[in-house]
Amino acid sequence: MNIWRFIKKLFTDQEAAWLSAKLVARSFYGQWYWSLNPNKPLVHRLTEGGSLLLEPGHSFTHCFYPGVDTYEPDVRSALQYLLKPGNVFIDCGANIGYFSVLANTLVGKTGKVISIEANPITFNLLEKNLKLNNFGMPIHCALTTESKQEVELFVPVEGDVYSSLRKGGLVKGESVQSFKVLGRTLDEIVKELGLSKVDVVKIDIEGGEINVLKSASYVLSSFRPVVIAEYGTNT
């Protein structure tokens, strides 16, 4: 922290000064906590409710801690606007469960959250986070246009927050590992779960978003959910 800039903020923008101080304090706390517990996850309580386990060796923690509460603010705001108690939310590319946990606080006990993640490393932490918050339906698979076919998932060794069914974009370089993962369609999953409605679908799977939409003709035509999809030009 630049101390002179912080002092200036105290007089000109106290809200920004408070946020800066909180982030610095949280950063020091994380360093202290992991120095004493190098292999133990830290429980981070989200401002909207719910908690996340942040593992020191996982790249989500490396990329977004201590500023977890500012993670993808556009998607967070959209979910807060769209989701209501009793809604059904499908999180395609749930990662460690940030948006799933947020959604659970919004849909409540009468709603449902289905969390889909292909990366087996991240899926393990996703399951722990859903269990920590006493909710959820974690599903380990890759979303594809063909059902029940094994596919290859590419994951950077030093950045497993990102994974993709193809190399390129954020999944590139020499140190890329791969996993064999079951591919499934979104239609198949929804029918298997016997869902009578789907209100909001979030899709963020590093370049496979169009394939998810292609695999969801039944979901889209029958339930007409709001779809929040990542879009990028990475190839």
N, C-alpha and C positions, 0 to 999 in steps of 0.2 A: 504494500500500500504506500502511495506517495503521501507522506504526512501533511505536506503543505496543501496539496489538492484536497485532502480530507478536511483540513481546517476551513478551507474556503467553502466547501460544501456545507459545513455546519451553519454557515451564515446565509448561504444562497439556496441550498436545496437539502433541507434536513432529512427528507425521505431517502434521497440517494445516499446521504452520509450514513444513515442507519443501515441501509442495505449493504454498503461497502463494509461497515464494521461487522455486520453479522456474517458475511462471507469470510472475512479474515478470521474471525473467531472460530467459525466452523472448520476452516482449513487447519488451524492450529489444533483444534480438538481431534480431528481425524488423524493428524500426524502423531499426536500423543497416544491416541487409542491404539493405532496400529503398531506403534513402537512397543507397546506392552502386550498387544495381542496380534502378532503378525499374520496369523492365519484365520482370524475370527472375523466374521462379517459384522459391520456396524449397522445398527438399526436406525434408519433415517425416517423421521415422521414427516409426511407431506403436509403442507399448509392446508390442503383441501380435506385432509383426513386420510387415514390408512398409513401403513408403514412399508418401507422397502428395506430388504437386506442388501447391503452394498459390500461385496467381497473385494478385498484389497487387490487381488490379482486379476479381477475381471475388467475388461476394457470399458464397460459402461461407467464404472467408478472412475477410471483414469480420465475418461473424456468429459464427464459431466459433474463430478464432485469437486468443489462444494456447491456449485450452482445448480443443483438438481431441480430446485423449484422453478427455474427458468427454462427447463428443457422443453423445446418445441412449443413455444407459447401459443402459436396459431392453432395447432391441433388441440391443445389443452382448452383454449377458449371455445373452440367449436364444440367439443364434447360437453363442456359446462352449459352451453346454450341449448344443445340438442337433446341431451339425455334427461329423461324424467323418471320418477319412481315407477317401477314396473316394466320398464323398457328392456329389450334384449339387445345386447351389444356383442359384436364379434370383432375380436382384435386379431387381425391377420398380420403376423410378424410382431408378436407381443414382446419379444426381447425378454428382459427380466421382469416385465409386468408393470411398468410405470403407468401406462394408460389403462391397463386392466384394473389396477388398484384404484385409480381415480374414478373409473367408470362405476366400480362397485359402490363407491360412496354416493354416486348420483342415482343409480337405479334402485338401490336399497334391497331389502330382503325379498321384495316381491318381483324383482327383476332378475336377469340372468346375464352373466358375462362368460363368453367362450373365448379362451386364449389359445391361439395357434402359433407354434414356434417350431422351426425346422432344425435349428442349430442344437445338437445334443448337449453341448457344453452349457449354453445359455438356458436350455429347457430345464436343466436340473435346478438352476437358480429360480426360474419362473415358478416351478412347482413349490419351492420353499416359500416364495413370496405370497403365493395364493394361500398356502397353508397357514402362514403367519397371520393373514387377515381373515381366515376362516370362511373362504368362499371359493368359487371358481370352478371351471371345467377346463383343465389344461389338456391340450391335444398336441402330440408330437408328430408332425408330418410336414412335408413340403406341399404347398398348394400348386397344383399343376392342372393341365387340361385333360390329362389321362388319369383315370382312377386306378389305384392299387398297383402302380408300377414303381420299381425302385429307381431312384434318380441320384445323381452325384451332386453334393452340396459343397461349394468351395468356401473356405474360411481362412482369412489371413491369420497366421500364427500369432502375430503380435497385436491383433485387433479384432477379436472375435465378437465385438458388438455388431460387426457387419458380416453377412453371409449371403451367398447368391448361388443360383443354379448355373451361372455362367461367370467366366473370368472377365475382368475389365472393370472400369469405374473404380469403386472403392475396394474391389477384390482383385488386386494385381500384385505383381512383384514375384520374387523368387520364393519367399517363405509363405507359401499357401498350402494348407492341408485340405483334405477332402474327406467327406463322410458319405456313406450310402444311407439314404433316407427314403422312407416310403412316401410316394406321391399320392395325393388324394385331391378330389375336386371339392369345392365348397358346397355344391349341391348335395353331394354324397354325405358330407358331415352333418349338414342341417337336417337332412331326411333321417339319418341314423339317430340323431338326438331327439327327433320328433318335435321339433320346434314349430309352434303354431304362428309365430311371427318373428320378424327380424326388423329392428328399428334403425340401427346404425351399424355400418361396417367400416372399419378403419383398415386400410391396406398399405403396408410399408414393407416390401420384401425385396428391395434392391434390384429393381429391373424386371420383376416378374408380375407387376401389377395388372397388366393387360391380360395375362393368362388366368389370373384369379377371376377377373370379370367374365372371361370366356367360359370359365368353369362354373359359373353361377347363374345360368339362364333361368333356372327354376326360382332361385332366391330373388332375383331381380324382378321377374315378371309377377311372381305370386305375392311378395311382401313389399316391393317397392321401397326398400330402405334408403336412407341417406347414406351416400358413400363418400368417405374421406380417403383420397388416394394420393400417395406421394407421386410426384412427377419430376423427372430429371433428364438431363441430356447426356449423362455418363453412358459410355458404351463399353 
